[in-house]
Amino acid sequence: SLESRMKAGLVKRAFVKAVWRRKPARGLTFHSDCGVQYASNEFRNILKHHGAIQSMSEKGDCYDNAVAESLR
């Protein structure tokens, strides 16, 4: 999903598209930064609907994603 701005609707569509393609088991952990689009009720309801567990970095902690990003 692409848009000129990253809003809740964009991340919601991207997540739903990923779930549709990959069909992960319930209990999937979704990790993100603490951006407002990920903290929105709209997005959190989508995660709950698909049985995903939300994980967020702490504010100002830019290193907690380093392990996942090093697997690319």
mmJSON file of the N, C-alpha and C atoms, coordinates in Angstrom:
{"data_MODEL":{"atom_site":{
"group_PDB":["ATOM","ATOM","ATOM","ATOM","ATOM","ATOM","ATOM","ATOM","ATOM","ATOM","ATOM","ATOM","ATOM","ATOM","ATOM","ATOM","ATOM","ATOM","ATOM","ATOM","ATOM","ATOM","ATOM","ATOM","ATOM","ATOM","ATOM","ATOM","ATOM","ATOM","ATOM","ATOM","ATOM","ATOM","ATOM","ATOM","ATOM","ATOM","ATOM","ATOM","ATOM","ATOM","ATOM","ATOM","ATOM","ATOM","ATOM","ATOM","ATOM","ATOM","ATOM","ATOM","ATOM","ATOM","ATOM","ATOM","ATOM","ATOM","ATOM","ATOM","ATOM","ATOM","ATOM","ATOM","ATOM","ATOM","ATOM","ATOM","ATOM","ATOM","ATOM","ATOM","ATOM","ATOM","ATOM","ATOM","ATOM","ATOM","ATOM","ATOM","ATOM","ATOM","ATOM","ATOM","ATOM","ATOM","ATOM","ATOM","ATOM","ATOM","ATOM","ATOM","ATOM","ATOM","ATOM","ATOM","ATOM","ATOM","ATOM","ATOM","ATOM","ATOM","ATOM","ATOM","ATOM","ATOM","ATOM","ATOM","ATOM","ATOM","ATOM","ATOM","ATOM","ATOM","ATOM","ATOM","ATOM","ATOM","ATOM","ATOM","ATOM","ATOM","ATOM","ATOM","ATOM","ATOM","ATOM","ATOM","ATOM","ATOM","ATOM","ATOM","ATOM","ATOM","ATOM","ATOM","ATOM","ATOM","ATOM","ATOM","ATOM","ATOM","ATOM","ATOM","ATOM","ATOM","ATOM","ATOM","ATOM","ATOM","ATOM","ATOM","ATOM","ATOM","ATOM","ATOM","ATOM","ATOM","ATOM","ATOM","ATOM","ATOM","ATOM","ATOM","ATOM","ATOM","ATOM","ATOM","ATOM","ATOM","ATOM","ATOM","ATOM","ATOM","ATOM","ATOM","ATOM","ATOM","ATOM","ATOM","ATOM","ATOM","ATOM","ATOM","ATOM","ATOM","ATOM","ATOM","ATOM","ATOM","ATOM","ATOM","ATOM","ATOM","ATOM","ATOM","ATOM","ATOM","ATOM","ATOM","ATOM","ATOM","ATOM","ATOM","ATOM","ATOM","ATOM","ATOM","ATOM","ATOM","ATOM","ATOM","ATOM","ATOM","ATOM","ATOM"],
"id":[1,2,3,4,5,6,7,8,9,10,11,12,13,14,15,16,17,18,19,20,21,22,23,24,25,26,27,28,29,30,31,32,33,34,35,36,37,38,39,40,41,42,43,44,45,46,47,48,49,50,51,52,53,54,55,56,57,58,59,60,61,62,63,64,65,66,67,68,69,70,71,72,73,74,75,76,77,78,79,80,81,82,83,84,85,86,87,88,89,90,91,92,93,94,95,96,97,98,99,100,101,102,103,104,105,106,107,108,109,110,111,112,113,114,115,116,117,118,119,120,121,122,123,124,125,126,127,128,129,130,131,132,133,134,135,136,137,138,139,140,141,142,143,144,145,146,147,148,149,150,151,152,153,154,155,156,157,158,159,160,161,162,163,164,165,166,167,168,169,170,171,172,173,174,175,176,177,178,179,180,181,182,183,184,185,186,187,188,189,190,191,192,193,194,195,196,197,198,199,200,201,202,203,204,205,206,207,208,209,210,211,212,213,214,215,216],
"type_symbol":["N","C","C","N","C","C","N","C","C","N","C","C","N","C","C","N","C","C","N","C","C","N","C","C","N","C","C","N","C","C","N","C","C","N","C","C","N","C","C","N","C","C","N","C","C","N","C","C","N","C","C","N","C","C","N","C","C","N","C","C","N","C","C","N","C","C","N","C","C","N","C","C","N","C","C","N","C","C","N","C","C","N","C","C","N","C","C","N","C","C","N","C","C","N","C","C","N","C","C","N","C","C","N","C","C","N","C","C","N","C","C","N","C","C","N","C","C","N","C","C","N","C","C","N","C","C","N","C","C","N","C","C","N","C","C","N","C","C","N","C","C","N","C","C","N","C","C","N","C","C","N","C","C","N","C","C","N","C","C","N","C","C","N","C","C","N","C","C","N","C","C","N","C","C","N","C","C","N","C","C","N","C","C","N","C","C","N","C","C","N","C","C","N","C","C","N","C","C","N","C","C","N","C","C","N","C","C","N","C","C","N","C","C","N","C","C"],
"label_atom_id":["N","CA","C","N","CA","C","N","CA","C","N","CA","C","N","CA","C","N","CA","C","N","CA","C","N","CA","C","N","CA","C","N","CA","C","N","CA","C","N","CA","C","N","CA","C","N","CA","C","N","CA","C","N","CA","C","N","CA","C","N","CA","C","N","CA","C","N","CA","C","N","CA","C","N","CA","C","N","CA","C","N","CA","C","N","CA","C","N","CA","C","N","CA","C","N","CA","C","N","CA","C","N","CA","C","N","CA","C","N","CA","C","N","CA","C","N","CA","C","N","CA","C","N","CA","C","N","CA","C","N","CA","C","N","CA","C","N","CA","C","N","CA","C","N","CA","C","N","CA","C","N","CA","C","N","CA","C","N","CA","C","N","CA","C","N","CA","C","N","CA","C","N","CA","C","N","CA","C","N","CA","C","N","CA","C","N","CA","C","N","CA","C","N","CA","C","N","CA","C","N","CA","C","N","CA","C","N","CA","C","N","CA","C","N","CA","C","N","CA","C","N","CA","C","N","CA","C","N","CA","C","N","CA","C","N","CA","C","N","CA","C","N","CA","C","N","CA","C","N","CA","C"],
"label_alt_id":[null,null,null,null,null,null,null,null,null,null,null,null,null,null,null,null,null,null,null,null,null,null,null,null,null,null,null,null,null,null,null,null,null,null,null,null,null,null,null,null,null,null,null,null,null,null,null,null,null,null,null,null,null,null,null,null,null,null,null,null,null,null,null,null,null,null,null,null,null,null,null,null,null,null,null,null,null,null,null,null,null,null,null,null,null,null,null,null,null,null,null,null,null,null,null,null,null,null,null,null,null,null,null,null,null,null,null,null,null,null,null,null,null,null,null,null,null,null,null,null,null,null,null,null,null,null,null,null,null,null,null,null,null,null,null,null,null,null,null,null,null,null,null,null,null,null,null,null,null,null,null,null,null,null,null,null,null,null,null,null,null,null,null,null,null,null,null,null,null,null,null,null,null,null,null,null,null,null,null,null,null,null,null,null,null,null,null,null,null,null,null,null,null,null,null,null,null,null,null,null,null,null,null,null,null,null,null,null,null,null,null,null,null,null,null,null],
"label_comp_id":["SER","SER","SER","LEU","LEU","LEU","GLU","GLU","GLU","SER","SER","SER","ARG","ARG","ARG","MET","MET","MET","LYS","LYS","LYS","ALA","ALA","ALA","GLY","GLY","GLY","LEU","LEU","LEU","VAL","VAL","VAL","LYS","LYS","LYS","ARG","ARG","ARG","ALA","ALA","ALA","PHE","PHE","PHE","VAL","VAL","VAL","LYS","LYS","LYS","ALA","ALA","ALA","VAL","VAL","VAL","TRP","TRP","TRP","ARG","ARG","ARG","ARG","ARG","ARG","LYS","LYS","LYS","PRO","PRO","PRO","ALA","ALA","ALA","ARG","ARG","ARG","GLY","GLY","GLY","LEU","LEU","LEU","THR","THR","THR","PHE","PHE","PHE","HIS","HIS","HIS","SER","SER","SER","ASP","ASP","ASP","CYS","CYS","CYS","GLY","GLY","GLY","VAL","VAL","VAL","GLN","GLN","GLN","TYR","TYR","TYR","ALA","ALA","ALA","SER","SER","SER","ASN","ASN","ASN","GLU","GLU","GLU","PHE","PHE","PHE","ARG","ARG","ARG","ASN","ASN","ASN","ILE","ILE","ILE","LEU","LEU","LEU","LYS","LYS","LYS","HIS","HIS","HIS","HIS","HIS","HIS","GLY","GLY","GLY","ALA","ALA","ALA","ILE","ILE","ILE","GLN","GLN","GLN","SER","SER","SER","MET","MET","MET","SER","SER","SER","GLU","GLU","GLU","LYS","LYS","LYS","GLY","GLY","GLY","ASP","ASP","ASP","CYS","CYS","CYS","TYR","TYR","TYR","ASP","ASP","ASP","ASN","ASN","ASN","ALA","ALA","ALA","VAL","VAL","VAL","ALA","ALA","ALA","GLU","GLU","GLU","SER","SER","SER","LEU","LEU","LEU","ARG","ARG","ARG"],
"label_asym_id":["A","A","A","A","A","A","A","A","A","A","A","A","A","A","A","A","A","A","A","A","A","A","A","A","A","A","A","A","A","A","A","A","A","A","A","A","A","A","A","A","A","A","A","A","A","A","A","A","A","A","A","A","A","A","A","A","A","A","A","A","A","A","A","A","A","A","A","A","A","A","A","A","A","A","A","A","A","A","A","A","A","A","A","A","A","A","A","A","A","A","A","A","A","A","A","A","A","A","A","A","A","A","A","A","A","A","A","A","A","A","A","A","A","A","A","A","A","A","A","A","A","A","A","A","A","A","A","A","A","A","A","A","A","A","A","A","A","A","A","A","A","A","A","A","A","A","A","A","A","A","A","A","A","A","A","A","A","A","A","A","A","A","A","A","A","A","A","A","A","A","A","A","A","A","A","A","A","A","A","A","A","A","A","A","A","A","A","A","A","A","A","A","A","A","A","A","A","A","A","A","A","A","A","A","A","A","A","A","A","A","A","A","A","A","A","A"],
"label_entity_id":["1","1","1","1","1","1","1","1","1","1","1","1","1","1","1","1","1","1","1","1","1","1","1","1","1","1","1","1","1","1","1","1","1","1","1","1","1","1","1","1","1","1","1","1","1","1","1","1","1","1","1","1","1","1","1","1","1","1","1","1","1","1","1","1","1","1","1","1","1","1","1","1","1","1","1","1","1","1","1","1","1","1","1","1","1","1","1","1","1","1","1","1","1","1","1","1","1","1","1","1","1","1","1","1","1","1","1","1","1","1","1","1","1","1","1","1","1","1","1","1","1","1","1","1","1","1","1","1","1","1","1","1","1","1","1","1","1","1","1","1","1","1","1","1","1","1","1","1","1","1","1","1","1","1","1","1","1","1","1","1","1","1","1","1","1","1","1","1","1","1","1","1","1","1","1","1","1","1","1","1","1","1","1","1","1","1","1","1","1","1","1","1","1","1","1","1","1","1","1","1","1","1","1","1","1","1","1","1","1","1","1","1","1","1","1","1"],
"label_seq_id":[1,1,1,2,2,2,3,3,3,4,4,4,5,5,5,6,6,6,7,7,7,8,8,8,9,9,9,10,10,10,11,11,11,12,12,12,13,13,13,14,14,14,15,15,15,16,16,16,17,17,17,18,18,18,19,19,19,20,20,20,21,21,21,22,22,22,23,23,23,24,24,24,25,25,25,26,26,26,27,27,27,28,28,28,29,29,29,30,30,30,31,31,31,32,32,32,33,33,33,34,34,34,35,35,35,36,36,36,37,37,37,38,38,38,39,39,39,40,40,40,41,41,41,42,42,42,43,43,43,44,44,44,45,45,45,46,46,46,47,47,47,48,48,48,49,49,49,50,50,50,51,51,51,52,52,52,53,53,53,54,54,54,55,55,55,56,56,56,57,57,57,58,58,58,59,59,59,60,60,60,61,61,61,62,62,62,63,63,63,64,64,64,65,65,65,66,66,66,67,67,67,68,68,68,69,69,69,70,70,70,71,71,71,72,72,72],
"pdbx_PDB_ins_code":[null,null,null,null,null,null,null,null,null,null,null,null,null,null,null,null,null,null,null,null,null,null,null,null,null,null,null,null,null,null,null,null,null,null,null,null,null,null,null,null,null,null,null,null,null,null,null,null,null,null,null,null,null,null,null,null,null,null,null,null,null,null,null,null,null,null,null,null,null,null,null,null,null,null,null,null,null,null,null,null,null,null,null,null,null,null,null,null,null,null,null,null,null,null,null,null,null,null,null,null,null,null,null,null,null,null,null,null,null,null,null,null,null,null,null,null,null,null,null,null,null,null,null,null,null,null,null,null,null,null,null,null,null,null,null,null,null,null,null,null,null,null,null,null,null,null,null,null,null,null,null,null,null,null,null,null,null,null,null,null,null,null,null,null,null,null,null,null,null,null,null,null,null,null,null,null,null,null,null,null,null,null,null,null,null,null,null,null,null,null,null,null,null,null,null,null,null,null,null,null,null,null,null,null,null,null,null,null,null,null,null,null,null,null,null,null],
"Cartn_x":[0.842,0.0,0.885,0.521,1.3,0.406,0.902,0.258,1.349,1.018,2.016,2.238,1.307,1.44,1.108,1.803,1.565,0.527,-0.712,-1.819,-2.337,-3.266,-3.808,-4.417,-5.119,-5.738,-4.712,-3.568,-2.502,-1.929,-1.585,-1.001,-2.032,-3.291,-4.36,-4.45,-4.481,-4.552,-3.324,-2.154,-0.923,-0.934,-1.39,-1.452,-2.438,-3.627,-4.651,-4.158,-3.49,-2.939,-1.882,-1.03,0.001,-0.622,-1.652,-2.336,-3.003,-3.631,-4.292,-3.28,-2.119,-1.101,-0.389,0.002,0.825,0.041,-1.188,-2.058,-1.353,-0.861,-0.162,-1.128,-0.592,-1.397,-1.763,-2.863,-3.227,-2.093,-1.887,-0.796,0.433,0.336,1.408,1.763,3.047,3.478,3.784,3.121,3.343,4.101,5.347,6.178,6.318,6.201,6.34,6.899,7.164,7.484,6.176,6.245,5.025,4.337,4.38,3.683,2.185,1.568,0.13,-0.693,-0.217,-0.97,-1.047,-0.017,-0.028,-0.792,-0.896,-1.591,-3.072,-3.518,-4.918,-5.859,-7.035,-8.044,-8.361,-8.408,-8.707,-7.71,-6.428,-5.406,-5.373,-5.517,-5.489,-6.657,-7.807,-8.955,-8.681,-7.969,-7.603,-6.675,-5.686,-4.782,-5.564,-6.456,-7.265,-8.122,-8.749,-9.602,-8.826,-7.568,-6.745,-5.936,-6.157,-5.481,-4.01,-3.622,-2.225,-1.963,-0.764,-0.337,0.517,0.174,0.908,2.103,3.23,4.455,4.961,5.275,5.765,7.082,7.933,9.167,8.838,9.768,9.585,10.01,9.42,9.733,11.227,11.843,13.261,14.214,13.705,14.576,14.711,15.742,15.903,16.619,17.066,17.848,17.037,15.813,15.074,14.665,14.708,14.403,15.653,16.814,18.074,18.183,17.745,17.844,17.006,15.74,14.866,15.377,15.839,16.317,17.612,18.388,19.649,19.401,18.187,17.865,17.536,17.487,17.129,18.137],
"Cartn_y":[-1.173,0.0,1.234,2.198,3.423,4.648,5.667,6.969,7.994,9.253,10.302,10.569,10.124,10.303,8.997,8.735,7.496,7.738,7.411,7.577,6.198,6.177,4.921,4.062,4.679,3.916,3.18,3.811,3.19,1.965,2.102,0.955,-0.153,0.23,-0.764,-1.581,-0.895,-1.602,-2.477,-1.976,-2.753,-4.005,-3.865,-5.016,-6.062,-5.617,-6.551,-7.266,-6.546,-7.151,-8.209,-7.894,-8.851,-10.1,-9.916,-11.058,-11.914,-11.271,-12.005,-12.833,-12.254,-12.965,-14.055,-13.766,-14.693,-15.663,-15.286,-16.118,-16.6,-15.645,-16.043,-16.618,-17.411,-17.971,-16.854,-17.041,-16.087,-16.049,-14.901,-14.758,-14.097,-13.705,-12.99,-11.746,-11.475,-10.249,-9.207,-8.054,-6.941,-5.867,-5.624,-4.626,-3.38,-2.229,-0.954,0.096,1.265,2.401,2.898,3.957,4.414,5.543,5.473,6.458,6.419,7.583,7.709,6.782,6.503,5.621,4.2,3.751,2.409,2.365,3.506,3.579,3.907,4.17,4.545,3.381,3.722,2.689,1.884,2.556,1.887,0.76,1.053,0.038,-1.035,-0.616,-1.594,-2.573,-2.109,-2.999,-4.021,-3.608,-4.551,-5.63,-5.22,-6.208,-7.193,-6.67,-7.525,-8.486,-7.98,-8.801,-9.984,-9.761,-10.82,-11.606,-11.348,-12.099,-11.763,-10.563,-10.149,-9.451,-9.605,-8.974,-7.769,-6.625,-5.408,-5.216,-4.863,-4.56,-3.224,-2.301,-0.985,-0.661,0.05,0.547,1.632,1.854,2.971,4.249,5.336,6.634,6.923,7.282,7.636,6.463,5.231,4.046,3.587,4.065,3.75,2.426,1.759,0.528,-0.752,-0.695,-1.931,-2.656,-2.011,-2.676,-3.219,-2.958,-3.314,-4.801,-5.664,-7.105,-7.533,-7.101,-7.466,-6.89,-5.665,-5.027,-5.635,-6.263,-6.879,-8.207,-8.727,-10.004,-9.851,-8.639,-8.412,-8.987],
"Cartn_z":[0.0,0.0,0.0,-0.823,-0.936,-0.834,-0.182,-0.103,0.125,-0.05,0.172,1.663,2.523,3.964,4.667,5.783,6.507,7.598,7.287,8.224,8.636,9.575,10.093,8.985,8.043,6.958,6.112,5.888,5.095,5.8,7.083,7.785,7.966,8.103,8.208,6.918,5.776,4.485,4.258,4.601,4.418,5.296,6.547,7.451,6.953,6.566,6.075,4.816,3.944,2.722,3.072,4.043,4.461,5.082,5.904,6.525,5.457,4.499,3.417,2.62,2.34,1.547,2.336,3.564,4.354,5.212,5.584,6.425,7.704,8.521,9.75,10.788,11.679,12.769,13.748,14.47,15.514,16.533,17.11,18.068,17.465,16.191,15.525,16.329,16.519,17.184,16.124,16.226,15.304,16.058,15.664,16.34,15.483,16.101,15.387,16.328,15.765,16.621,17.227,18.012,18.695,17.936,16.621,15.794,16.011,15.852,16.103,15.206,13.993,13.104,13.654,14.389,14.97,16.289,16.96,18.243,18.087,16.863,16.649,16.978,17.42,17.708,16.461,15.319,14.045,13.773,13.924,13.648,14.735,15.99,17.088,16.988,16.507,16.308,15.208,14.159,13.084,13.635,14.437,15.042,15.903,16.723,17.603,16.789,15.731,14.876,14.288,13.947,13.34,14.373,15.659,16.71,16.845,16.429,16.518,17.85,18.348,19.588,19.219,19.765,19.433,20.354,19.748,20.473,19.938,20.829,20.404,21.079,20.322,20.903,21.909,22.789,23.705,23.016,23.417,22.827,22.965,21.846,21.847,21.801,21.704,21.656,20.212,19.554,18.132,17.898,18.944,18.773,18.933,19.407,19.66,18.393,17.241,15.971,15.294,15.848,15.195,14.882,15.799,15.566,14.382,14.329,13.212,11.899,11.937,10.706,10.204,11.072,10.646,9.929,9.962,9.305,7.835,7.345,5.944,5.009],
"occupancy":[1.0,1.0,1.0,1.0,1.0,1.0,1.0,1.0,1.0,1.0,1.0,1.0,1.0,1.0,1.0,1.0,1.0,1.0,1.0,1.0,1.0,1.0,1.0,1.0,1.0,1.0,1.0,1.0,1.0,1.0,1.0,1.0,1.0,1.0,1.0,1.0,1.0,1.0,1.0,1.0,1.0,1.0,1.0,1.0,1.0,1.0,1.0,1.0,1.0,1.0,1.0,1.0,1.0,1.0,1.0,1.0,1.0,1.0,1.0,1.0,1.0,1.0,1.0,1.0,1.0,1.0,1.0,1.0,1.0,1.0,1.0,1.0,1.0,1.0,1.0,1.0,1.0,1.0,1.0,1.0,1.0,1.0,1.0,1.0,1.0,1.0,1.0,1.0,1.0,1.0,1.0,1.0,1.0,1.0,1.0,1.0,1.0,1.0,1.0,1.0,1.0,1.0,1.0,1.0,1.0,1.0,1.0,1.0,1.0,1.0,1.0,1.0,1.0,1.0,1.0,1.0,1.0,1.0,1.0,1.0,1.0,1.0,1.0,1.0,1.0,1.0,1.0,1.0,1.0,1.0,1.0,1.0,1.0,1.0,1.0,1.0,1.0,1.0,1.0,1.0,1.0,1.0,1.0,1.0,1.0,1.0,1.0,1.0,1.0,1.0,1.0,1.0,1.0,1.0,1.0,1.0,1.0,1.0,1.0,1.0,1.0,1.0,1.0,1.0,1.0,1.0,1.0,1.0,1.0,1.0,1.0,1.0,1.0,1.0,1.0,1.0,1.0,1.0,1.0,1.0,1.0,1.0,1.0,1.0,1.0,1.0,1.0,1.0,1.0,1.0,1.0,1.0,1.0,1.0,1.0,1.0,1.0,1.0,1.0,1.0,1.0,1.0,1.0,1.0,1.0,1.0,1.0,1.0,1.0,1.0,1.0,1.0,1.0,1.0,1.0,1.0],
"B_iso_or_equiv":[0.0,0.0,0.0,0.0,0.0,0.0,0.0,0.0,0.0,0.0,0.0,0.0,0.0,0.0,0.0,0.0,0.0,0.0,0.0,0.0,0.0,0.0,0.0,0.0,0.0,0.0,0.0,0.0,0.0,0.0,0.0,0.0,0.0,0.0,0.0,0.0,0.0,0.0,0.0,0.0,0.0,0.0,0.0,0.0,0.0,0.0,0.0,0.0,0.0,0.0,0.0,0.0,0.0,0.0,0.0,0.0,0.0,0.0,0.0,0.0,0.0,0.0,0.0,0.0,0.0,0.0,0.0,0.0,0.0,0.0,0.0,0.0,0.0,0.0,0.0,0.0,0.0,0.0,0.0,0.0,0.0,0.0,0.0,0.0,0.0,0.0,0.0,0.0,0.0,0.0,0.0,0.0,0.0,0.0,0.0,0.0,0.0,0.0,0.0,0.0,0.0,0.0,0.0,0.0,0.0,0.0,0.0,0.0,0.0,0.0,0.0,0.0,0.0,0.0,0.0,0.0,0.0,0.0,0.0,0.0,0.0,0.0,0.0,0.0,0.0,0.0,0.0,0.0,0.0,0.0,0.0,0.0,0.0,0.0,0.0,0.0,0.0,0.0,0.0,0.0,0.0,0.0,0.0,0.0,0.0,0.0,0.0,0.0,0.0,0.0,0.0,0.0,0.0,0.0,0.0,0.0,0.0,0.0,0.0,0.0,0.0,0.0,0.0,0.0,0.0,0.0,0.0,0.0,0.0,0.0,0.0,0.0,0.0,0.0,0.0,0.0,0.0,0.0,0.0,0.0,0.0,0.0,0.0,0.0,0.0,0.0,0.0,0.0,0.0,0.0,0.0,0.0,0.0,0.0,0.0,0.0,0.0,0.0,0.0,0.0,0.0,0.0,0.0,0.0,0.0,0.0,0.0,0.0,0.0,0.0,0.0,0.0,0.0,0.0,0.0,0.0],
"pdbx_formal_charge":[null,null,null,null,null,null,null,null,null,null,null,null,null,null,null,null,null,null,null,null,null,null,null,null,null,null,null,null,null,null,null,null,null,null,null,null,null,null,null,null,null,null,null,null,null,null,null,null,null,null,null,null,null,null,null,null,null,null,null,null,null,null,null,null,null,null,null,null,null,null,null,null,null,null,null,null,null,null,null,null,null,null,null,null,null,null,null,null,null,null,null,null,null,null,null,null,null,null,null,null,null,null,null,null,null,null,null,null,null,null,null,null,null,null,null,null,null,null,null,null,null,null,null,null,null,null,null,null,null,null,null,null,null,null,null,null,null,null,null,null,null,null,null,null,null,null,null,null,null,null,null,null,null,null,null,null,null,null,null,null,null,null,null,null,null,null,null,null,null,null,null,null,null,null,null,null,null,null,null,null,null,null,null,null,null,null,null,null,null,null,null,null,null,null,null,null,null,null,null,null,null,null,null,null,null,null,null,null,null,null,null,null,null,null,null,null],
"auth_seq_id":[1,1,1,2,2,2,3,3,3,4,4,4,5,5,5,6,6,6,7,7,7,8,8,8,9,9,9,10,10,10,11,11,11,12,12,12,13,13,13,14,14,14,15,15,15,16,16,16,17,17,17,18,18,18,19,19,19,20,20,20,21,21,21,22,22,22,23,23,23,24,24,24,25,25,25,26,26,26,27,27,27,28,28,28,29,29,29,30,30,30,31,31,31,32,32,32,33,33,33,34,34,34,35,35,35,36,36,36,37,37,37,38,38,38,39,39,39,40,40,40,41,41,41,42,42,42,43,43,43,44,44,44,45,45,45,46,46,46,47,47,47,48,48,48,49,49,49,50,50,50,51,51,51,52,52,52,53,53,53,54,54,54,55,55,55,56,56,56,57,57,57,58,58,58,59,59,59,60,60,60,61,61,61,62,62,62,63,63,63,64,64,64,65,65,65,66,66,66,67,67,67,68,68,68,69,69,69,70,70,70,71,71,71,72,72,72],
"auth_comp_id":["SER","SER","SER","LEU","LEU","LEU","GLU","GLU","GLU","SER","SER","SER","ARG","ARG","ARG","MET","MET","MET","LYS","LYS","LYS","ALA","ALA","ALA","GLY","GLY","GLY","LEU","LEU","LEU","VAL","VAL","VAL","LYS","LYS","LYS","ARG","ARG","ARG","ALA","ALA","ALA","PHE","PHE","PHE","VAL","VAL","VAL","LYS","LYS","LYS","ALA","ALA","ALA","VAL","VAL","VAL","TRP","TRP","TRP","ARG","ARG","ARG","ARG","ARG","ARG","LYS","LYS","LYS","PRO","PRO","PRO","ALA","ALA","ALA","ARG","ARG","ARG","GLY","GLY","GLY","LEU","LEU","LEU","THR","THR","THR","PHE","PHE","PHE","HIS","HIS","HIS","SER","SER","SER","ASP","ASP","ASP","CYS","CYS","CYS","GLY","GLY","GLY","VAL","VAL","VAL","GLN","GLN","GLN","TYR","TYR","TYR","ALA","ALA","ALA","SER","SER","SER","ASN","ASN","ASN","GLU","GLU","GLU","PHE","PHE","PHE","ARG","ARG","ARG","ASN","ASN","ASN","ILE","ILE","ILE","LEU","LEU","LEU","LYS","LYS","LYS","HIS","HIS","HIS","HIS","HIS","HIS","GLY","GLY","GLY","ALA","ALA","ALA","ILE","ILE","ILE","GLN","GLN","GLN","SER","SER","SER","MET","MET","MET","SER","SER","SER","GLU","GLU","GLU","LYS","LYS","LYS","GLY","GLY","GLY","ASP","ASP","ASP","CYS","CYS","CYS","TYR","TYR","TYR","ASP","ASP","ASP","ASN","ASN","ASN","ALA","ALA","ALA","VAL","VAL","VAL","ALA","ALA","ALA","GLU","GLU","GLU","SER","SER","SER","LEU","LEU","LEU","ARG","ARG","ARG"],
"auth_asym_id":["A","A","A","A","A","A","A","A","A","A","A","A","A","A","A","A","A","A","A","A","A","A","A","A","A","A","A","A","A","A","A","A","A","A","A","A","A","A","A","A","A","A","A","A","A","A","A","A","A","A","A","A","A","A","A","A","A","A","A","A","A","A","A","A","A","A","A","A","A","A","A","A","A","A","A","A","A","A","A","A","A","A","A","A","A","A","A","A","A","A","A","A","A","A","A","A","A","A","A","A","A","A","A","A","A","A","A","A","A","A","A","A","A","A","A","A","A","A","A","A","A","A","A","A","A","A","A","A","A","A","A","A","A","A","A","A","A","A","A","A","A","A","A","A","A","A","A","A","A","A","A","A","A","A","A","A","A","A","A","A","A","A","A","A","A","A","A","A","A","A","A","A","A","A","A","A","A","A","A","A","A","A","A","A","A","A","A","A","A","A","A","A","A","A","A","A","A","A","A","A","A","A","A","A","A","A","A","A","A","A","A","A","A","A","A","A"],
"auth_atom_id":["N","CA","C","N","CA","C","N","CA","C","N","CA","C","N","CA","C","N","CA","C","N","CA","C","N","CA","C","N","CA","C","N","CA","C","N","CA","C","N","CA","C","N","CA","C","N","CA","C","N","CA","C","N","CA","C","N","CA","C","N","CA","C","N","CA","C","N","CA","C","N","CA","C","N","CA","C","N","CA","C","N","CA","C","N","CA","C","N","CA","C","N","CA","C","N","CA","C","N","CA","C","N","CA","C","N","CA","C","N","CA","C","N","CA","C","N","CA","C","N","CA","C","N","CA","C","N","CA","C","N","CA","C","N","CA","C","N","CA","C","N","CA","C","N","CA","C","N","CA","C","N","CA","C","N","CA","C","N","CA","C","N","CA","C","N","CA","C","N","CA","C","N","CA","C","N","CA","C","N","CA","C","N","CA","C","N","CA","C","N","CA","C","N","CA","C","N","CA","C","N","CA","C","N","CA","C","N","CA","C","N","CA","C","N","CA","C","N","CA","C","N","CA","C","N","CA","C","N","CA","C","N","CA","C","N","CA","C","N","CA","C","N","CA","C","N","CA","C","N","CA","C"],
"pdbx_PDB_model_num":[1,1,1,1,1,1,1,1,1,1,1,1,1,1,1,1,1,1,1,1,1,1,1,1,1,1,1,1,1,1,1,1,1,1,1,1,1,1,1,1,1,1,1,1,1,1,1,1,1,1,1,1,1,1,1,1,1,1,1,1,1,1,1,1,1,1,1,1,1,1,1,1,1,1,1,1,1,1,1,1,1,1,1,1,1,1,1,1,1,1,1,1,1,1,1,1,1,1,1,1,1,1,1,1,1,1,1,1,1,1,1,1,1,1,1,1,1,1,1,1,1,1,1,1,1,1,1,1,1,1,1,1,1,1,1,1,1,1,1,1,1,1,1,1,1,1,1,1,1,1,1,1,1,1,1,1,1,1,1,1,1,1,1,1,1,1,1,1,1,1,1,1,1,1,1,1,1,1,1,1,1,1,1,1,1,1,1,1,1,1,1,1,1,1,1,1,1,1,1,1,1,1,1,1,1,1,1,1,1,1,1,1,1,1,1,1]
}}}
